Amino acid sequence: KEQSDRDIGLPDGTDDAKYLDLLQRQLADLMELVNPDFIFYQCGVDVLATDKLGKLGLSLQGCRTRDQLVFDHAREHAAPVVAVMGGGYSTQIRQIVEAHANTYRLAAATYF
């Protein structure tokens, strides 16, 4: 795995509350530190608890809230977002599709 400027290890099965709290704090810190011209957002859904390859434990709502946090921080800092899908290895195909669709619904609601 490639190393980035900020890697944060999470325990297997990390749930919505822990993940979203950490994400909120990290986004706030990063936006102030970096003040990005744009954000490349890899919005994978392998964070879902039903994903057979991912190791986190987010619910569909937790995944949706994650996306909203990213879009809200980006908009607050006037940073355009390039959002690309990734992940999605759940046996529940409907949940994968819904999670990806939620990302783009939220983007449309946030920016249009």
C-alpha angles and dihedrals in degrees: 000000000000118000120236133194091266120027118174119187117215128196117251111271096024105176133221097268097052095040096047094045091053092044092051092053094044094048092050091050095044095047091054094043099044104024089199125216088214139353125232102205118196096197100188121174096209084103088079116111090232093058110113095207102035121081103207127094108223123150123225088259091049090053089049091050090050090056092047091052091053094047093045093051092046093050092046088056095040091241116150115228130223104198120193128180123239141161124021113152100150121134084226099079091180090062092051092050092046092050092051092044090051090057093057094041089055092047090052092047092048099047107026 
